[in-house]
Amino acid sequence: MNDGVRLEALEFKCAHLERAIQELSDVLYQQSQRLDETVLRNQQLKQQLELIESRVGEPAPEAEIPPHY
């Protein structure tokens, strides 16, 4: 195999690796955005629950596992 062919093969592999890295980066960014949205929604729901508990005057009961579990 001559140097030109080897260089072309390496450039081809490098281009594919760069594309794969960009795709992984895009997926990571999307997952980060979804995680941020999920954390925000969780905080909102927690605040709503605390507001409801303050109106009722007692904390909401913990979810109980039925005896058959």
Phi and psi in degrees as GROMACS dihedral restraints (atoms count N, CA, C in turn):
[ dihedral_restraints ]
;  ai    aj    ak    al  type     phi  dphi    fc
    3     4     5     6     1   -85.0    20    10
    4     5     6     7     1   170.2    20    10
    6     7     8     9     1   -63.4    20    10
    7     8     9    10     1   -35.6    20    10
    9    10    11    12     1   -63.0    20    10
   10    11    12    13     1   -42.7    20    10
   12    13    14    15     1   -67.9    20    10
   13    14    15    16     1   -41.6    20    10
   15    16    17    18     1   -64.0    20    10
   16    17    18    19     1   -42.3    20    10
   18    19    20    21     1   -63.4    20    10
   19    20    21    22     1   -42.3    20    10
   21    22    23    24     1   -63.2    20    10
   22    23    24    25     1   -40.6    20    10
   24    25    26    27     1   -63.9    20    10
   25    26    27    28     1   -42.0    20    10
   27    28    29    30     1   -65.9    20    10
   28    29    30    31     1   -40.3    20    10
   30    31    32    33     1   -63.6    20    10
   31    32    33    34     1   -39.5    20    10
   33    34    35    36     1   -62.8    20    10
   34    35    36    37     1   -47.2    20    10
   36    37    38    39     1   -64.0    20    10
   37    38    39    40     1   -41.0    20    10
   39    40    41    42     1   -62.2    20    10
   40    41    42    43     1   -42.4    20    10
   42    43    44    45     1   -62.4    20    10
   43    44    45    46     1   -41.3    20    10
   45    46    47    48     1   -67.1    20    10
   46    47    48    49     1   -39.4    20    10
   48    49    50    51     1   -65.8    20    10
   49    50    51    52     1   -40.7    20    10
   51    52    53    54     1   -61.6    20    10
   52    53    54    55     1   -40.7    20    10
   54    55    56    57     1   -65.4    20    10
   55    56    57    58     1   -43.7    20    10
   57    58    59    60     1   -62.9    20    10
   58    59    60    61     1   -41.0    20    10
   60    61    62    63     1   -63.0    20    10
   61    62    63    64     1   -42.6    20    10
   63    64    65    66     1   -63.3    20    10
   64    65    66    67     1   -41.3    20    10
   66    67    68    69     1   -63.8    20    10
   67    68    69    70     1   -42.6    20    10
   69    70    71    72     1   -65.1    20    10
   70    71    72    73     1   -38.3    20    10
   72    73    74    75     1   -63.4    20    10
   73    74    75    76     1   -41.7    20    10
   75    76    77    78     1   -62.4    20    10
   76    77    78    79     1   -43.4    20    10
   78    79    80    81     1   -64.8    20    10
   79    80    81    82     1   -42.7    20    10
   81    82    83    84     1   -61.3    20    10
   82    83    84    85     1   -42.0    20    10
   84    85    86    87     1   -62.3    20    10
   85    86    87    88     1   -45.2    20    10
   87    88    89    90     1   -61.9    20    10
   88    89    90    91     1   -42.3    20    10
   90    91    92    93     1   -66.1    20    10
   91    92    93    94     1   -36.8    20    10
   93    94    95    96     1   -63.5    20    10
   94    95    96    97     1   -42.1    20    10
   96    97    98    99     1   -62.6    20    10
   97    98    99   100     1   -44.5    20    10
   99   100   101   102     1   -65.5    20    10
  100   101   102   103     1   -37.6    20    10
  102   103   104   105     1   -64.7    20    10
  103   104   105   106     1   -43.1    20    10
  105   106   107   108     1   -59.8    20    10
  106   107   108   109     1   -43.4    20    10
  108   109   110   111     1   -63.4    20    10
  109   110   111   112     1   -39.8    20    10
  111   112   113   114     1   -67.2    20    10
  112   113   114   115     1   -42.4    20    10
  114   115   116   117     1   -63.4    20    10
  115   116   117   118     1   -43.4    20    10
  117   118   119   120     1   -61.3    20    10
  118   119   120   121     1   -45.0    20    10
  120   121   122   123     1   -63.5    20    10
  121   122   123   124     1   -39.1    20    10
  123   124   125   126     1   -62.7    20    10
  124   125   126   127     1   -41.5    20    10
  126   127   128   129     1   -63.8    20    10
  127   128   129   130     1   -40.4    20    10
  129   130   131   132     1   -63.5    20    10
  130   131   132   133     1   -43.5    20    10
  132   133   134   135     1   -65.9    20    10
  133   134   135   136     1   -37.9    20    10
  135   136   137   138     1   -63.2    20    10
  136   137   138   139     1   -42.3    20    10
  138   139   140   141     1   -63.8    20    10
  139   140   141   142     1   -40.1    20    10
  141   142   143   144     1   -63.1    20    10
  142   143   144   145     1   -42.7    20    10
  144   145   146   147     1   -64.2    20    10
  145   146   147   148     1   -42.4    20    10
  147   148   149   150     1   -63.4    20    10
  148   149   150   151     1   -37.6    20    10
  150   151   152   153     1   -65.1    20    10
  151   152   153   154     1   -44.2    20    10
  153   154   155   156     1   -62.9    20    10
  154   155   156   157     1   -43.6    20    10
  156   157   158   159     1   -62.5    20    10
  157   158   159   160     1   -37.8    20    10
  159   160   161   162     1   -69.0    20    10
  160   161   162   163     1   -31.2    20    10
  162   163   164   165     1   -73.5    20    10
  163   164   165   166     1   -36.7    20    10
  165   166   167   168     1   -79.7    20    10
  166   167   168   169     1   -32.0    20    10
  168   169   170   171     1    94.8    20    10
  169   170   171   172     1    -0.4    20    10
  171   172   173   174     1  -144.6    20    10
  172   173   174   175     1   149.8    20    10
  174   175   176   177     1   -68.6    20    10
  175   176   177   178     1   151.4    20    10
  177   178   179   180     1   -67.1    20    10
  178   179   180   181     1   141.9    20    10
  180   181   182   183     1   -66.7    20    10
  181   182   183   184     1   147.9    20    10
  183   184   185   186     1   -67.2    20    10
  184   185   186   187     1   147.6    20    10
  186   187   188   189     1   -64.9    20    10
  187   188   189   190     1   124.0    20    10
  189   190   191   192     1   -96.8    20    10
  190   191   192   193     1   141.9    20    10
  192   193   194   195     1   -84.7    20    10
  193   194   195   196     1   128.8    20    10
  195   196   197   198     1   -57.9    20    10
  196   197   198   199     1   150.1    20    10
  198   199   200   201     1   -60.0    20    10
  199   200   201   202     1   -23.7    20    10
  201   202   203   204     1   -78.3    20    10
  202   203   204   205     1    -1.2    20    10
